Amino acid sequence: QSILTQPPSASGTPGQRVTISCSGSYSNIGVNAVSWYQQLPGRAPKFLFSSHNQRPSGVSDRFSGSKSGTSASLAISGLQSEDEADYYCAAWDDKLIGWVFGGGTKLTVL
Amino acid sequence: EVQLLESGGGLIQPGGSLRLSCAASDLTFSNFAMSWVRQAPGKGLEWVSAISGSAGSTYYADPVKGRFTISRDNSKNTLYLQMDSLRAEDTAVYYCAKELYSSTFYTMDVWGQGTTVTVSS
């Protein structure tokens, strides 16, 4: 059972906007930044952005996010077939003293 | 461009030991904390361990505490994970990841390609 809660799956059609939620608690999302990662099939995770506005160059601005209280969300606009991947949220947990991840959301582009 | 390259994975019997390495390039290695994250077959990401840039602080997930040891050699730009008393449930792809800062943990912004550890008799 993951410390952060994500829906196991999400889907959308090309061009659509899709959101993925991530729910945690005060000791992680409540006080620390949330990071989002994309993992394409058979590949290593790739950092998309964080709630502290860190975003690597080259990451499309179709990916955006928000954080409120102990929850966060990832939004993907203008959905493309290449966005089909697993998406993970993560945050440092001050109580557990370590990183915690969501269980991952498998995004399917219909 | 910062690159991380893991090595040292393989097939090992239960109870055995293995040392993973992660070679970093194109960065001032000591300026950044580092982490190990693993992914069991068909499963999600699981954080394993982290170390500050100076190696003064180390952190472990409960499933590996007392069995795994994280270390780094800043003169060689290399991160290590010594894994002892390995169990079948340690079977996973192990990734090393660079943190944004030296001693605080905001984001793991660069990841290696992973090395596979299989624990089986």
Interface residues (C-beta under 8 A of the other chain):
Chain A: S2 N32 A33 S35 Y37 Q39 A44 P45 K46 F47 S50 H52 Q54 P56 D86 Y88 A90 W92 I97 G98 W99 V100 F101 G102 G103 G104
Chain B: S35 V37 G44 L45 E46 W47 A50 Y59 Y60 A61 Y95 L100 F105 Y106 T107 M108 D109 V110 W111 G112 Q113 G114
